[in-house]
Amino acid sequence: MRRQWLKAGASSVIAVAAVAGLVLTGVDNGNAAREVRLRSGAAWLPSSQVGQVTLLDGSSAEIAAQVQVAPQGDPIDVVQQGSTAYAIDHRAGTVRRVDGATFDPTAPATPIPAARAGLTAFADEKSLYALDSQRGLLVDTDPVTLAPRGRPISLAAQLAAGGAAMDDAGTLWIIDQTTGDLTSVAGSTRTTYRGFTEPGTSALTIAGNRPVVVNTTDRTVSTADPLTGRPARVLDLDLRPTDQVEVSGSPHSSRLYVVTSRGVVILCDLGAQSCDATVPLDPSATELGAAVEAGNRLFVPDYGGGRVWVINLDDRSVLAKPQVLPPGRFQLLTRDGVVFFNDPSSEKAGVIRLDGGVRPAAKYDPKDPKKGLHAPPDSKTPEQSPQDQHPQKPEDQQQPQNNTPSTDTPRTNTPQPPANPGSTPITTPVTTPPPGGTPPPAKPRLRITVSTTSPAVNDDVALKVTNASGPAPKAAIWDFGDGTKGAGLTVSHKWAVEKTYQVTVTATLPDMRTASTSLSLTVTPPPTVTVPNVVGKSQTEAKSAIEALGLNTVVSTVASNTVPAGVVIAQNPAPGKSAAPGSDVAITVSTGPTSVDLLAAAPGAAWQSGAGALPFNGSDTDNRGFVIHRDGEYQLNGKPCRLEDGSAPSYLETHPQWVPGGWIEGKYTLSAPIIAGDHFRATVGFIKCDGVAQPQLGKVTFGVDVKAPGGAECAGGIGNKTEDGTMLGLDVDLTGCAGATQLTLRVDDKGDSQQDWASWVNPRIEG
C-alpha cells in the first residue's frame, strides 16, 4: 500500500536578523578593493562544490563576503543567526562559526562525534543546538566558542525530516512520528508531552511563534500551547491519502502553508481555526517545496521546473512564476523581507523581488573559485588546513555485501561561468579540443551498488557509488528519496515506510566535474510475528513470552477485586495479531484488591459545615463544627472518654455545626478510581465521657455518597444512629460506581446538635 510522506521547512534552519549600515572595503587576495553596503536582508549561502559560504546582500544582489569553510566537494549547509553563519560540514561532522563582522571562520568543532550526514543545527542568541537526527542525539553548545555545555542528550523520538523547529524564545520542539509525543528542549531542560498527536506521518513547524504539528495520517493540524505543550486547538485538513506535502509557517502571523504534490497550496488561518483557503497551481508542478513568506507574498519553489510561484496572499492569485535556475533541487529562503534562491552545487544564486523579478548573482568564479576569498590574518584558509582534509575513511573502502549493479550516469554537470548580474544565466558548452590537443576526459559513468535489492522497513542498507569510465569519485552527496540526505562514497541508510524510493547520488570527480545517477529501490513491509496470548499469566511469564519474539513489553497496573496481584488482566495488541519485531505490546497487570484508608486520607479531604470550610484537626470548642482524629482514649475535665461501647480505637470524630439541623461533611478525591466489587465499610457511633452529663447524647444520620464521573449519584448509604451503648456497622456496595473518584462522608443532626460527638471507626474502601 502506498503511504504518504511529509517534510517541513528548508533543509537548514536559519534565524532571521537585519544587517544594517555595514560597509566593507579592502583588498582580497590581490583583487581590487570593493565597497558593498548591506542595508537589510543579507543571507549566507552554501556552495558544496567549492566548500565555501557566501554572504549575499539582498538589496543590491552583490557579494559581501566569500569564505572557505570546508574542502571542495564536502556537502555543507548554513545556519544563520543575525549576521553570523554556522557552516555545517556533513562529511566531517563539524561546525564552524563565521563572524558576521570580521568574516573570520573558527576552527572546526565536533559537537557530536561521528554525526556526519545526520548533523544539523538550530541557533539563537544564547544557544546553538547541534542535533544528530540519525542517532537521536542533541547537545547545547556555546554559540561563540562552539564548546558543548554538557554531554549529548539521547532523544527517544523517531526523528524524520521536518520533525524539529525552534521558536523565537530559543525553545527547540521535536515531534516523534512513532508515538505522537511532543518534546521541548530549553537549555538543559527537556519536557515530553505524551500523545500530543496520533502516531503517524507528522511534521512540525513554527507559525506565529507557536509550534504547529501537521499529521497527514489522521489529516489534522494541531497548534501547541508553548507554555503547557498541550494542543491549544486541532483543525481538520482536507488531504488525499496519496498527498505528499511540505509545510511551513508565517513568522509574523498565525498562518500555516501546506504545499501538496497535486499542485494545490492550502492556507490555514490558525486564529480563525480554518484551513479552507486554497490556491491551485499548474497540475504539472508536482515537485514542489516548502513555501516562504515575504511582503504578504508567498513564494513556492518548483524544483521540476526550476521556477518559483509568487502568490498574492490578499486575493490568493498567482502574480508570477519566474524561472530562477535549471530544473533540480535548490534552496529558497527569506531574510528581512528579501527572498533568496541558491543552488548549493553551483555558483548560481540570486534574489527574487516581490513582483517576481529576478536578480541573479554568482557566488564565486567557477574558473577560479578562490578568487575573492576572505583570508583571516596569519592563517591559511580552511581548505588549506591539514585538519580539514578528509582522507578516505575505512568504511568508504568497504564493499557492500551484495554487489548489485544499478544505473549508469544519466547526466553530467560541467563547470559554468559566473552569471552576469542583471541577465539570465547561460550555459557554456564544452568544446572539442583541436587535433593533436589533449583529448577531453571520458564522460563519467556512475554506478550505485546496494547490499540488498529488496530491503524491508528499518533494514540497514549499504550503498556505494563508483565511476565505471575513469577515476573514482572523491566525494558524493546522496538523496535517499525520503527527505533525508547523506554524504560519502559509501553510506548506510534505513527507510521507515514501505514504498518505492528514488535514490539519487551526485558525485564529484578529482577534476571537479560532477555527475549524478539514480535508482529505484522498493522497501517492503517489515517482517511480522504473531502476538502471543499472555492474559492470565504472571507479569514475569508474560514478559518472557513477548520478548522471546523480539517484541517490547510496556507494563501498566490497575487494581482488581477478581484477578490476583501480579497477573495480566489485558493486553494490546490482542492475541493472534501481527506485529513488527521491536514494536510494543502493552500489558495491564493487577495489583490486587482495592484498599483505601479514609481515616489516613482525611487530612486531604475538603471539610465543611453550614458555617463554611473547616480545618482538619479543629477545636472541639468550635461551634461551627469540627473534625478531629482521635487516637484511643482521651481526657475531658480529668475524666476518660471512649466510644459508647467502651472501646478506644483510632477513629475520626465529626461534630456537626452547633445548631438544630446542623451538618458536617468531608469530600474525598480518591487516588485511584473505584472498581467493580469495591465496598465502603465502617463502624459508626458516639463518644461517651465518664462523669460528664450528656443530655440528648447523639442523634444523627451517618451517610456516604459517591458521584459517578459525570456527576450523578451512583451509590449512597444511610445509617440512623442514636446513643444506645452499641456501634453500628455500615457496608455500601460501590460496584455501580466503577470509575468514580469522588466520595463524601456526611453527618446530619436529627435534633439538638449540642452533644453529637459522631465518630467513624476504620472508614475504608476495599474489595
N, C-alpha and C positions, 0 to 999 in steps of 0.2 A: 504494500500500500504506500502510495506517495504521501510524504508528510511535508508540512510547511516549515520554513525556517525564517529567521528574522535577525536583523542586526540593528544597532543604534549608533548614530553619530559617525564621525570620520574616524580614520584609523589612528589618529593621535588626538589627545585631549589637550587643548591649549587654552590657557586663561587669557581673557581679553584685557588690554590696558592701552592707554594712549602714550605715544612718544611725541612730545610736543617741543617745538623750537630747537631741536638738536641740529647743530651744524658740524659737518665733518669735512676737514681739509687735510691735505698731506700728500705724500708720495708713497705708493705701494710697489715694491719690487721693481723700482726703476721706471714705473709708469708716471705719466704726467699727473700733477695734482688735480683733484677734482673736488667739487663742493656740492653736497647734497643736503637739502633742507627737508627734515622729517617733521611734518605738522601733526598728523594723526593717522592711525591705520597703517602701521608698519608690521610686516609679518616675516618671521624666519621660515624659510622653505628648504627642505632637504633635497639633495641630489646624490642618490646612492651610487650612481655610476662613477662619480669622481670623489666620493667621500666628503662632500662639502655641505655646509649650510649657508644660505644667502639671505641677507636682510633686504627685503624689497619694500620701498616706500610706496604706499598706496596712492598718495595724491599725485605723484609725478611718474610712477612706474619706473623709477630709477633704482639702481643697485646702490645700497648704502654700505654694505659690508659683505665680504666673501671669506669664509673661514673654513680651514681644513680641520675636520673632526674625526676622520676615520680613514683607513686605507681604501683605495679605489675598489669599487665593486662590493663593499660591505653594505648590506641593507641597513639604512638609517632612518630614523624618524625624529620628529622635533616636538617637544612640549614647551610652550611659551608662557611665561609669567611676566606681565609688564613688557619691558624691553629685553628681558633676559631669556636666553634659549637654553634648553636642556636637550642635548643631542644623544639619542639612544642608538647604540651600535648593536643590532640584533645578532650579528655573528659572534662578536666578542662578549656580549652580555654586559656592556659597560655604559656609563653615563658620563657626559662632560657638561660642564656649565660654561656657557659663553656669555661673558659680561656684556650687558646692554649698553654700557658707557664706553668701555675700552675695547670691546670685541675680542678680548683675550680669552682663550679656552683654558680650562683647568686640565690637570692630568686626568686620565680616565679613572673612574671609580667603579667598583663592582659591588653594588648594594646587596645583590643576592647571587651567591656563587652558582655558576653554570645555568643561569636563567636563559640567556641567548634569545632564541626566537620568541619565547614566551614573555620577554621583558617589555613592560610598558610603564608609564608613569603618569602621575596626577600632581599638579603643582598649584600652590597658592603662596601668599607672602610668608607663611610661617612653616610650611612643610612641603617636602617633596616625597610623595608616597611612591615607592617602587613596587611593582606587582608582577609576579611570575604567574601568568594566567594558566600555564600548563600544569604546574605543580601545586597551585593554590597557596603561594607564599606571599606575604606582604610585609614591608619594612618601612618605617617612618625615618626619613633621613633629613639632615640639616640642609636647607635649600642653598646655603652658601658654600659650606665645606663638603657637602655630599656624604658626610660621615653618618653611619647608621645611629639612630637613637634607640638602641636596644636590639634584641635578637629578632629575626623574622617571625611573624605570626603565621601559624598554619590556619588556613581557611578551609572549613569543611565543604563550602559551597562548590557545586559543579559549575565552574566558570565557563562562559562562552562569549563570543564576540558580542559587544553591546550589553554586557552584563554588569558594568560598573560605570559610575559617573560621580563627579564632585560638585557640591553646591557652593554658593558664594561664601558660606561660613567655613569652608575648608573641611567639611564632613564628607567622607567617601562612602557611597552607598553601593551595595552589591546584591544582586538577586541570584538565588540558587534555582536553576531551572528544574532540578530533580525534585526538590521539596517545596518550592514556592516560598522559602524563607527569605526574609529581607534582613541584611546586616548593615549596620552603620559603624564606621571607624572614625574616631576623632582623637588624634594623637595616640595614646596608649589605651584608650577606652574603646572597647568593642562591644556592641549590643546586637543580639539576633532576635528578630521578631518572627516567631514560628507561624507558618501557614499564612503569610501575607497575601499570597495569591495561590491559585490552584497549580499543582505541578504541571509542567508542560513547557512549550516553547515560549520564552519570555525575553524581553529586553528592557533596559532601564535607561531613562534619560532625565534631564532636568528641564522643567518648564516653569517659568515664573518663580525660579529658585526653590521649587518643590520637586522631590523625587516622584517620577511617574513610571509605572510598570505597565507595559503592553504585553498581554498574554494572548497569543494567537490560537492557542489550543482551546480555550473557552471564550475567545473573542471578547475580551474586556480590557478596559483602561482603568487602572487603579492609581489614584493620587494619594501619596503617603503624607501623613502629618509629620513634619520634620521634628516635632518635639516628642511625639509618642511612637513614631514608626508604624502606626496602625493605619489602615485605609481610611482616608477622610471622605472619599467618595469613589464609587465604582460605576463606570459607564459601559454600555454595550457598544461594540464596534462591529460594523457591518463588513465582514470579510468572508471570502470564499475559502473552503478548506484547502485549496491549492495555492492561495495567495502567498507570495514571498514579499516581505515588506521591510522597509527601512524607516526608522523613527527618529525624530529629533524634536527639540522643544524650543520655544521662544525664550530668549534671555530676559525679555522685558515684560512679558505678559503671560497669562495662564493659557497659552495656546500650544497645542500639540500637532505635529505634522506627521502623517503616516503616508509614505510613498509605496504604492503597490506595484507588483510586477505586471499587472494588466494595464498599466498606464493611467491610473487614477490616483490623484492626491486627495487624501481625506484630511479635512481641517477640523480639529476638535477645540471647541471653546470650553475649557475646563471650568471656568467661572459660571458659565451658563449651563453647564452639565449637558453639552450637546456635541455629538460627532456627526452631524447631519450634512455639513457643507462639503462639497467635493469639487475638484477641478479636473476634467478629463484632458489627457494629453494624447498625442498621436499613438494609436494602438501598436505601432511598430516600435515604440520606445519602451522596450521590455527590460533593458538592463540599466536600471536607474539606481541612484544613490540617495543618501540622506540629504534632505533639504537644509539650507541655511537661510537665515532671515537678515535683511538689512533694509532700512528705509521704507518699511511697510511693503517690501517686495520679498517674494520667496524665490530662491534660486535652487533648481533641481538639476543635479548632474545626470547627463545621459551618456553613459560610457560607450554604448553601442554606436552612437553617432558622433561622439566627441563634442557634443553640444551641451549647453546649459539652458534650461527652460526658465524664463523670467516671468513670474506671476504677480499681478497686482492684487494685493490682499483686500483692497477696498471693494472691488467689484468681481474678484475671482476670475479675471481674464488673463490670457496669456499675452504678454506685451512683446516678447521677443524670444528667439531660440538661437542665439549666436553660436557659430562653430568656433571653438577655442583651441582644440587640439585634434590630432588624428584619433580615430576610434581606439579605445583602450582605457584602462583604469587610470584615473587621475584624482588629485586631491582638490576639494573645494572647501574654502574656509572664509570666515569673515573676521575683520578687526575694526572696531570703532566705525561700523557702518560701511567699510570698504570690503568688497568681495574679491578674493584672490583665487586663481586656479594654478595648479602646479603639477607637472609631470616629474615624479621623483626619479625616473630612469633616463631623463634627458635634461638639456639645458632650458627647455621651454617652460615658461610661466607667464603670468600676467594678471591684469586687473579687469573686472567687469563693472561697467557703470550701471547705475540704476535703470537707465533706458535700454540696456542690453548692449551698448557699445563696448568694444574690446580694445585694450591696450596691451599688446604682447610685450614680453621682456625676455632677455637672455640672461640666465643666472650666471653663466660662465661662457668663456670662449671655447667651443668644442675642439678647435685646433690647438689651443694652448690653455688647458683648464687651470693651470697655476697662475696665469696672468691675472693680476689684481688681487691676489690672495693677501689677506691681512697676516702679518708675521709678528708675534709678540717679541719684544726686545730680548736679545741674548738667548734666543731659544729657537729650536727647529720647529717646523710645522708638524702637526700630529702625524702627517703622512710619513715624515722622516724619522719619527721617534721609534727606537727599536722596540719599546714595549707595546707599540701599536701594531707591529707586524704580526700576522696570524698564520704561522705555518700550518700545513695540513695536519689536522688532528687525527689521532689513531682511528677514531670512529669514521672519519671521512675515507679511510683506506679499506674499511671492511667491505666485503662483498655481501650483498643480500643473500638470504637463504635460497631463494628461488630466482634464478637469472632469467626472468621472463621479459623478453624484449617488448618494446612498445613502439610508439610512433616516431617518425623522423621529424626534423625541423620543418615547421610549416612556413616560417617567415624569418627574415634576418633584418636586424636594425643596424644601419650604418651610421657613423658619426655625421652630424649635421652642423652647418654653420650657424652662428647666432642669429636669432630673429632680429629683423630690422625694426626698431621701435616705430610704432605708428603704421606698420604694414602687416599684411598676412604672412606668417612664416612660410617659407618654401623649403622643399627638399632638394638637395643637390645630388644628382645621380652619380654612382660610381662609374668612372670611365675605365676603358681597357687601355693598358699601357702600350706604348708604341712597340713595333717589332724590335726584338733584341733587348727590351727593357725587362724589369722584374715582373714576372707573372703575378696576377692577383692571387691572394690566398684562396684556398678552397672554401667553398660555401659550407658553413657548419652543418652537420647532420646530428642533431642531439637525439639521444635515446634515453628513455626512462625505463629502468628495471625496478620491479617490485618484488617483495618477499612472498607475496601471495596475490593471486588474481581474484580471489573471492573472499575477502575479509568479512568478518562479522562485526557487529556493533561493538565498540570498545576494544577490538583487537589492535595490538601494536603492529603497524606495517612499516617496513623499511623501504625507502625509495632512494634511488641513486640516479644521477644524470651523468652521461658520458658523451663524448663527441666522436662519431664514427668516421669523420673525414679529416682529422687533423689533431692538433694539440688538445690536451684535456682542458676543460674549463678551470678557471682559477676561483670562481665564486658563483653562487646560484641563489636565487630567491624563488620560493615556492608559494603558490596559491592552491590550497587544498580543496577549494570549492565549497567550503562550509563557513566561510567568513574568517578563517584563520590563515596565517602565513608562517613560513619557516625559512631558514637560511642554512646553507651548507651544501656541499656536493652530495653528501649522504644525510638523510634526515629520517626521523621516525614520527609517525602520526597515527592517531586513532580517531574514528568518527563516531559521534554519539547517536545518530539517527540513520536508519536504513533507507537508502535511496541511491541513485546513480550520481556520482560526483565527477565534475570535470576538473582534473588536476593539471595545473599549468606550472612550468618551470621556465624561468628566464636566467640564462647563464651568461657570464662574462668570460671571454677568452683572454689569453695572455696579451693579445694585441689590442685589447679594449673593445673589440666588437662584441655585440650582444646578439643573442638568438633565443628563440622560445620554441617550445613544443608542448603538447598536451596529450592526455589520455583520459578515457572514461573508465572509472572504477566503480563497480557496483558493490555496495555494502549491504550485506544480508542481515536479517534479524539475528539477534544473539541466540545462542543455544539456550534451551529451557530445561527445567527439571520439574517434576510433579511435587507439589507441596504435600507433605505428609499430614496425617491426622494426629494432632497432639492433644486434643481436648480430652480431659480426664487423666492425663499423665502428670507426673510431678514436674516442677519447673526444670529440674536438672535433666530429667529424661527428655523433655520437650526440646530443650536447648541442644542436647546432643544429637537428636534426630534431625533437627533443622540444619545445624551447622555441618553435619556429615554430608549434606547435599550441596555445600558451598553457599548456603544462604545465611543471612544475618538474623539474629534474634533481637527483637525490641520488646521489652517487658514493661507492662503496666499492672497495677494492682487494684483490687476492689474487694470490699467486704462481702461476705456471703454467709447466710444462715443455713445453706444446704450443701455447700461444697467445702470440704476440709481445707485448712490453710495449706498453701504451697501447691495446690492442684490447679491446672489450667482450666478456666471456665470457657474461654472463647479464643478464636484465632482469626487473623486476616493476613493473606488470602485464605479462603476456605480450603479444606482438604480436597485434593484432586485437581486444583487449579494449576496452571503453568506459571512459572516464574523464572526470570533470568538469574543465573548464578551471580552472587553478590548483592541481590536485592533483599529487602527486609521482609520478615514475617513477624507481625505483631501478635503477641500473646497476652491475654489477660489472666492474671493469677490471683486466686482467692487468698485473702488474709484471714479468713475465718469469720466467725460471728461478730456482729457489731457489739461494741461495748463503749458507752459514753457515760461518764460520771458527771451528773448535772450538779452535784454539790461542789466538786472541784472546779467546774466551769462557771459557777455562779458569779465570781468577780467580773467575768467578761460579759455578763448579761446586762440588758438595759432595764433597770428597775424604776418603777414609778407608782404613784398613787394618784388619788383625785387632786392632791395638792401639788403635783408636778414630779419632776425627776428626783430620785432618791440616791444617796451614796450607798455603796456596798459596805457592810460592817458599820451601819449607822449607830445612833444612840438609842437605847431603849427608853429614853425620856422624850423622844421626838414625836410630837402629836401629829405630824404629817404621816406617820407610819415609818417602819424601819425594817431592814433585812440584816440579819446577823448570823455568822457562822458560829454555832455553839459546839464546843468540843468537850462533851461529857458534862458532869455535874458542875454547877457554879453557885455562888453565894449571893443572896439578896437580903440585905439588912441582917447579915450574920446567919441566915437560915439557908439550908441546902435546897437547890431547885433541880428537879429531874422531870422527865416526861411523865404524863399522867399515869402510866402503868408502872412507874417506879424505875424504869430503865434510864441509863445515862450514856447513850452512844454519841457519836459525832452526828450533828443534824443541822438543818437550816431553819431558823426562826423567821417567819414572815408576818409581821403585825400590820393589819390594815390601818388606814387613816382613822384617827380617833373621832369619828362622827358616826351617827347612825347610818347604816348602809355603806360604810367605808369599804375600800378595797385596796389591794396591792397586787402588782404583777411583775414578773421578770421575763423579758423576751430574749430567747437564746438564738444565736446564729450557729448552727452546727458545723463542725469541721468536715463532716462528710455527709452525703445525702442519706436519708432513711431508705432502707431496702426492705423487700418483701420478707415477712417473718419477724420484723422488729416489734418489740413491745415497750411501752412505758410502764415502769413499775416503781412503786414507792410505798412506804408506810407513813400514815399521817395521824396527827393528834395534837395535844396541847401540853404546855409546861405547867407544872404544879409545884409551888414552893411551900415547904413546911412552915407552919405557924403564920402564914400570910393569908389574910382574909381575901378571898377572890369571889365575890358575888357574881352571879351570871357568868361563870367561867366558861369561855369557849362555846360559840355557837356560830359556825361558818360553813361555807361551801368551798371545798378544795376542788380545783379544776385544772385540767391540762388541755391545751388547744393546739392543733397542728394545722398549718396552712400549706396547701399544695403550691408548686412553683407558680401557678397562675394567680394565686391569692385567695382561692376559695378554700373554705374549711373542709378538711378531709377526714379529721378524726377529733374526738373530744371525749373527755371523761369527767364525771362529776361525782363527788363524794360528799354528802351532807354529814357533818360531824358535830356532835355535842359532847362536852366533857362528861365521860362516864367511867373513867378508870381504865379504858382499853384503847388500843391503837387500831386504826382502820387500814386495810391493805387496798391499794389501787393497782389495777392491771388493765392497760388500754392497748388493744391490737392496732398497730400502725401500718399494717400491710397495705391498706388502701392509700397510704401517703408516700409510697415509694418515689424517691426523687426530691422530697421536701427537705428544706434545710432550715426551717423556722419552727420553733416550739415555744409555747408560753406557759408558765406556771402562774396560777392566779388564786387568790383567796378573797372571798366576798363575805362581809359581815351580815349576819341574819338578825341582828338586834342591836344591842349596845356594844360597840366595839372596844369598850374600855379595857377589857381583860381578854381579848382574842389573841393569845400567845400561840398562834397556829404554827406548827412545825412539820418539816418533811425529813423523814429518815431514809437515807440511801436512795434519793431520786436518781433514776438512770434509764438509759435506753439500751436494750440488749435483745439478742436473738433468742 
